[in-house]
């Protein structure tokens, strides 16, 4: 085999490898966009949250009580990660996210480390800052708003508890503010 044939053969293999890599990159990109469009769904996480931009900063979030669950997007390394989550607004119009046993959940640790998140409600994606609440009075206020909301919006995976039920010890909440 001559040097010309060797160079020609390696050039063909290089083009084949580049083509295969391009096809794989396109397939992965298509899969990620499809996954982001379909999820988060039920308990399966999703990727990037698509939606309209808000008209401006939100100061009264009471409309979240009309939506069964919110969808939040956090960053895991540099990859968007989104889930369905309880969100609620007490009488003052603030916005809270909550979960039980948050110390065992991926999303809550990511939010503690970086509170720059996005939340989707009614096909609008709002940029917000999330701060973990540790004040017992504020936690109780968020818990009471959750209990009231779940009297209307409950399901098998998100059951309502009776009004007046005390807040569980391992229940976390995050305050969200429009940015």
N, C-alpha and C positions, 0 to 999 in steps of 0.2 A: 504494500500500500504506500502510495507516495505522500509527501507532506501536504500536497494540495488536497488530496482525498481526506486526510486526517483533519485538516482545518475545516473543510466543507462539512464533514460529519459532525464535528463538535459544534459548528454553527447551527446545524439542524437541531441538535439536542438542546442547545441553548434557547432557540426559538420555541421549541416544544415545552420546555420547562417554564418559560415566560408566559406562554399561552395558558398552561395549566394553572399557574399562579394567578393569572388574571381572572380566569373562570372561577377559581375558588374564592377570590376576593369579591367578585360580583355576587356569587351565591351567598356568601356570608353577609354582605351588605343587604341583599334582598331579604334574607331571613330575618335580620335584625329589624329592618323597617317593618316587615309584616308582623313580627312579634310585638313591636311597639304600637302598631295600629290596633292590634287585637287585645292586648293585655296592658295593665293588670286586669285579671279576670278571676272572680271569686278569691281563692287563696293563692293563685299563681302570680308571681311577680311579672312585671313588664319592664320595658326599657324607657325610651324617651317619650315624654308626654306631648302629643301634638294637640293644638287647639288655638283658638283666637287669643289675641293679647287683650288685656283689660283696658278700659277707657282711661284709667288713672289709678291713683292710690285708693285703697278701700279703707274707710274708717268705721263702717258698721257692717259686720259680717253676719248679721242675723239670718240672712237668706240661706246660710249653710244648714240651718235646721230643717229646711225643706228638701234636702238631699240625703238619701240613706247613708251613703259613704262618700268620702273624699278620696281622691287619688293623689298621692304625693310622689315626687321624684327627688331622690337624693343621688349623690355620686359615690360609686364604689370604685376606688382608684379613679380613673377618668371615664368610667362607663356609667351612663345613666341607669338607675335602678328604681322602679316604681312599684307601689303597692296600693291596695285599697285599705282604708283606715277610718276609724271613728273620728269624726270632727264635730264640734259643737260650738254654739255661741250662747253665752249667758245673757242676761238682760242688758248688760252694759254694751253689747255689740262686739265684744272681743272674739277672738278665734282661738280654739284649742284643739289639739290632737291628743289622743290618749291610747293607752294599751295596758293590759295586765301583763305582769312578768316581763316588762320591757328590757330588763337587764340581760335577758336571754335572747333578744331579738337583734338581728343584723341592722335593720333600718335605724333603730333608736341610738345605737352606738355611733353610727355614721352622722346622725343629726347632732349629737352631743359634740362630736369633733368638728363639724362644719354645718352651722345653722342656715347656710345659704341654700334654700330648697325652693321647689316649685310645687304648687297645688292646683289640681284641675277640678273645677266645679262647673257643671252645665256647659261643657266644651270650651270653657275659658281657662287659660293657664295663667295663674297669678304668681309672680315672684314674691317670696316672703322670707323673712328672717324668723327662725325658730329658736326659742330659748327654753331649756328645761325648767319647769316650775318646781320649786322645792318648798315654798311657803305653804304651810298646811291650810291656811284660810283660802288662798287662791286655788289650791288643789281641790278643796271642798266645793268651791264655787264652780269649777270646771266639772267635777263629778256630778253635782246636782244638775247642771245643764245637760250632761250626757244622759242621766236617768230620765229627765223630762223628754228629751228628744226620742229616746228609745221606746217611749210609750206609744209613739206613732210609727217609728221606723225600726222595727225589730225583725229578726229572722232566726232560722235555726242556728246559724253561725254567729249571730249577734243578738242574743236574746235580751229582752227587757228585764230589768229587776224592779221590784216594787219601789215606789217613791218613798223616800225616807231610809232606804238601805244605806248603811254606812260605807264609806269609801274603803276598799281593800288596802292592806298595807303595801302590797307590791304593785300598786296602780300608779303609772306615771302619766304626766301630762306635759305638753309643750305649748307655750304661748306663741302664736304667729302674728307677725306684723307686716303689713304691706310695705313693699319697697319699690 
